[in-house]
Every structure is written in C-alpha cells, then in structure tokens.
Amino acid sequence: MQSLILLNSEEVARRAENLYDERIRQEVEREENMGKMVIIDIETGEYAMDKTGLEAVKHLREKNPNGRFFGIRIGYKAAAAIGGVMERSKA
C-alpha cells in the first residue's frame, strides 16, 4: 500500500515542473503539440496529453487512482488565461 505524504500545492507544482524540464519537455514540445495539456503524475513520473487534459487525467487515474496530478500547457507560461492573453514560453 502506498503511503500518503502531504504536499502543498507549491511542492506539487515544483515536482511536476522538474519532471517536465528534465524528462518530458524534449519528448512533447513539438509544433503539433503546442497548446495541448500534458498531465503529470508527480509520484510515478508518467504523463499523458490531450487537448484539454481531461482524457489524460482519466487515463492516468486508471493507472494510479490515488496519484497527484499536475497540468502544464505545452509551450505556454500558463495553463489558462481569464480575460488575458496566453504568452508562449521561451523553451
């Protein structure tokens, strides 16, 4: 049985961003994927992607029902914008 370690949202984000930068970015940052959501299981390092992230998180949750997931919009600084403009990241 997997033990649960409490993490605050900043730590979850930090772990996901580290996984993305170290292992995932070079696999997914292609022009055809720009704007898609990549969902990362911060405990296993597994990831899935789709246009909105909904199917990706369903897929990962089937594998790890108690996983902690974090979403990153490929090629952008933020996952979503409300009343603003989404800026592309400089990878």
VODO-656980 format. One line per 3 residues: number of its first residue (from 0); their letters; for each residue x, y, z of N, C-alpha, C, O, CB. Coordinates in pm, whole numbers, plus 50000, padded with zeros to 5 digits. Each point is the difference from the previous one (the first is absolute). Glycine has a CB too. Layout:
NUM = A = X:Y:Z:X:Y:Z:X:Y:Z:X:Y:Z:X:Y:Z  ...
// end
This chain:
0 = MQS = 50084:49881:50000:49916:50119:50000:50088:50125:50000:50100:50007:50071:49717:49868:50051  50145:50220:49799:50076:50123:49985:49972:50092:50119:49884:50023:50034:50110:49956:49714  50113:50074:50314:49979:50093:50110:49979:50140:49944:50058:50036:49897:50083:49822:50258
3 = LIL = 49777:50220:49913:49967:50133:49954:50084:50103:50074:49997:50006:50123:49769:49920:49822  50307:50154:49981:50079:50109:50056:49930:50129:49957:49976:50022:49882:50245:49844:50112  49747:50217:50103:49932:50124:49969:50096:50098:49934:50111:50023:50048:49733:49940:50145
6 = LNS = 50111:50094:49696:50078:50100:49928:49912:50121:49976:49881:49986:49969:50262:49837:49920  49914:50296:50125:49921:50118:49967:50001:50019:49848:50077:49935:49929:49977:50173:50296  49862:49981:49727:49986:50017:49856:50129:50048:49934:50027:49966:49886:49732:50083:50149
9 = EEV = 50320:50031:50037:50127:50048:49945:50098:49884:49979:50073:49998:49902:49890:50224:50210  50039:49683:49981:50090:49886:49988:49956:49907:49886:50084:49947:49928:49966:50068:50317  49820:49967:49741:49948:49920:49888:50043:50065:49868:50047:49931:49909:49755:49991:50230
12 = ARR = 50180:50209:49850:50039:50073:49878:50149:49989:49976:50042:49976:49886:49768:50183:50148  50272:49857:50069:50145:49992:49985:50043:49864:49948:50082:49991:49909:49944:50174:50277  49917:49729:49871:50036:49864:49956:49958:49976:49856:50076:49941:49922:49900:49979:50313
15 = AEN = 49904:50125:49729:49953:49982:49863:50087:50077:49901:50035:49948:49895:49731:50019:50191  50267:50155:49948:50082:50082:49910:50140:49941:49985:50058:50006:49891:49812:50197:50176  50184:49741:50039:50131:49933:49990:49993:49879:49907:50087:49981:49915:49970:50098:50317
18 = LYD = 49838:49839:49785:49983:49884:49912:49986:50045:49855:50059:49941:49909:49832:49930:50278  50031:50234:49792:49978:50050:49864:50132:50048:49939:50033:49964:49887:49732:50103:50175  50309:50012:50012:50125:50056:49948:50106:49893:49977:50074:50007:49902:49874:50205:50216
21 = ERI = 50060:49690:49970:50107:49901:49994:49970:49882:49907:50092:49944:49940:49966:50122:50289  49813:49895:49758:49971:49877:49927:49894:50010:49891:50004:49925:49903:50061:49962:50301  49841:50205:49812:49883:49997:49913:50008:50102:49887:49960:49971:49888:49908:49952:50305
24 = RQE = 50182:50196:49836:50000:50110:49902:50055:49957:49864:49938:50027:49898:50090:50134:50292  50088:49773:49808:50063:49965:49873:49918:49899:49920:50018:49987:49878:50203:50059:50226  49689:49882:49963:49916:49903:49929:49873:50062:49943:49949:49953:49898:50142:49872:50252
27 = VER = 49856:50280:49915:49868:50050:49961:50000:50136:49931:49905:50032:49929:50010:49841:50260  50188:50207:49830:49997:50135:49942:50035:49997:49852:50113:50025:49959:49949:50070:50264  49835:49875:49701:50006:50002:49854:49886:50089:49953:49900:50016:50071:50203:49750:49915
30 = EEN = 49912:50291:49898:49899:50096:49952:49859:49941:50002:49906:50072:50034:50269:50032:49822  49808:49769:50111:49866:49941:49996:49938:49983:50139:49879:49977:50012:50188:49906:49780  50015:50128:50314:49949:49986:50136:49981:50133:50072:49945:50003:50111:50167:49778:49896
33 = MGK = 49932:50329:49933:49992:50130:50067:49855:50030:50037:49910:49990:49916:50292:50092:49957  49777:49956:50252:49867:50032:50050:49928:49883:50064:49900:50021:50069:50089:50149:49757  50058:49708:50153:49938:49885:50066:50040:49999:50148:50098:50063:50040:49905:49805:49743
36 = MVI = 49920:50059:50296:50030:49985:50142:50073:49869:50022:49959:49895:49949:49838:50241:50115  50310:49870:50012:50068:49879:50045:49971:49989:50150:50025:50094:50075:50160:49921:49744  49765:49871:50222:49969:49974:50140:50107:49904:50052:50028:49897:49940:49719:50139:50026
39 = IDI = 50312:50001:50147:50112:49925:50056:49960:49943:50135:49948:50071:50086:50218:50075:49793  49858:49724:50139:49986:49936:50131:50133:50025:50071:50102:49943:49962:49731:49876:49956  50167:50265:50184:50126:50039:50063:50063:49888:50081:50117:50009:50037:49798:50223:49971
42 = ETG = 50010:49662:50019:50055:49889:50078:50068:49896:49911:50102:49943:50039:49720:50094:50130  50123:49940:49712:50056:49897:49913:50081:50059:49885:50083:49930:49940:49725:49925:50119  50169:50271:49909:50066:50062:49886:49930:49971:49868:50042:50049:49896:50170:49934:50229
45 = EYA = 49681:49937:49880:49925:49973:49877:49926:50125:49958:49967:50084:50082:50009:49673:49979  49997:50254:49809:49925:50115:49951:49913:49957:49883:50023:49897:49936:50158:50260:50140  49720:49926:49897:49912:49981:49884:49962:50139:49954:50003:50096:50077:49908:49677:50004
48 = MDK = 50052:50238:49792:49961:50133:49950:49882:49989:49906:49979:49898:49934:50257:50180:50089  49688:50030:49973:49892:50017:49904:49967:50149:49994:50069:50082:50061:49839:49685:49985  49989:50267:49881:49969:50141:49978:49964:50073:50129:50044:50114:50021:49878:49827:49750
51 = TGL = 49999:49997:50316:49953:50068:50122:50059:49945:50129:49993:50066:50104:49800:49981:49774  50263:49834:50117:50053:49935:50120:49901:49907:50067:50038:49922:50087:50104:50275:49944  49731:49809:49930:49898:49918:50066:50019:49850:49974:49998:49920:50093:49846:50272:49887
54 = EAV = 50175:49772:49895:50021:49858:49968:50134:49952:50055:50013:49885:50042:49847:50140:49750  50239:50063:50208:50132:49964:50052:49994:49966:50148:50059:49902:50043:50047:50246:49785  49822:49934:50249:49992:49972:50144:49917:49875:50026:50030:49926:50093:49993:50320:49955
57 = KHL = 49874:49730:49872:49921:49875:50015:50091:49879:49978:49996:49903:50076:49793:50215:49846  50292:49888:49973:50092:49891:49967:50098:49976:50115:50021:49885:50041:49959:50172:49714  50080:50049:50298:50097:49985:50109:49933:49953:50128:50057:49921:50075:50082:50258:49822
60 = REK = 49739:49868:50129:49929:49960:50122:49964:49851:49996:49993:49935:50105:49916:50298:49917  50067:49713:49859:49975:49854:49990:50122:49921:50046:49986:49895:50063:49857:50145:49745  50276:50011:50162:50123:49932:50039:50034:50023:50147:50049:49909:50067:50033:50115:49699
63 = NPN = 49893:50097:50284:50037:50037:50137:49886:50084:50059:50006:50123:49998:50244:49873:49945  49647:49936:50112:49881:50072:50049:50030:50104:50107:49926:50098:50013:49947:49699:49934  50232:50185:50129:50033:50095:50107:50114:50094:49961:50059:50064:50087:49864:49767:50078
66 = GRF = 50108:50176:49707:50111:50082:49954:49976:50148:50019:49886:50045:50018:50166:49780:49818  50056:50250:50161:49992:50146:50004:50042:50050:49864:50111:49973:49953:49936:50039:50298  49865:50062:49686:50018:50040:49862:50013:50151:49989:49943:50076:50078:49927:49723:49848
69 = FGI = 50209:50242:49974:50022:50142:49974:50000:50019:49850:50058:49920:49928:50075:50112:50286  49801:50073:49740:49991:50026:49857:50085:50117:49956:50009:50102:50068:49764:49807:49938  50289:50075:49878:50080:50105:49938:49955:50013:49855:49990:49900:49929:50210:50057:50227
72 = RIG = 49773:50167:49800:49965:50021:49859:50130:50009:49922:50084:50085:50027:49699:50037:50032  50233:49789:49844:50124:49989:49924:50026:50130:49923:49918:50046:49921:50050:49704:50059  50151:50306:50046:50044:50118:49928:49952:50132:50056:50028:50105:49941:49977:49753:49866
75 = YKA = 49923:50141:50305:49946:50122:50058:50042:50016:50145:50034:49903:50067:49773:50083:49777  50189:50139:50203:50038:50030:50138:49890:49965:50100:50028:49979:50118:50117:50203:49796  49730:49811:50039:49887:49970:50089:49910:49898:49933:49999:49986:49878:50012:50244:50223
78 = AAA = 49914:49698:49981:49908:49899:49948:49874:50064:49943:49939:49946:49908:50151:49891:50258  49870:50279:49889:49879:50068:49954:50012:50148:50029:50080:50043:50083:49782:49750:49955  50057:50286:49892:49996:50144:50023:49853:50043:50007:49917:49957:49921:50306:50079:49959
81 = IGG = 49749:50049:50217:49864:50055:50013:50009:50148:49968:50059:50078:50075:49872:49749:50101  50009:50210:49713:49999:50141:49962:50136:50054:49960:50021:50122:50004:49789:49905:50148  50281:49887:49809:50133:50046:49961:50050:49923:49879:49925:49931:49932:50123:50131:50304
84 = VME = 50079:49953:49740:50065:49936:49886:50099:49896:50053:50073:50027:50095:49900:50181:49760  50028:49677:50084:50094:49897:50041:50132:50023:49930:50005:50009:49877:49808:49825:50163  50295:50176:50039:50134:50021:49946:50069:49867:49976:49991:49908:50082:50024:50313:50037
87 = RSK = 50052:49769:49767:50080:49881:49972:50124:50004:50087:50055:50107:50028:49860:49881:49735  50130:49895:50280:50124:49993:50078:50119:50001:49905:49986:49972:49881:49898:49900:50304  50231:50161:49869:50122:49999:49920:50080:49877:50043:50081:50008:50092:49924:50248:49884
90 = A = 49971:49633:49958:50063:49872:50038:50142:49991:49956:50066:49899:50025:49716:49995:49961
// end
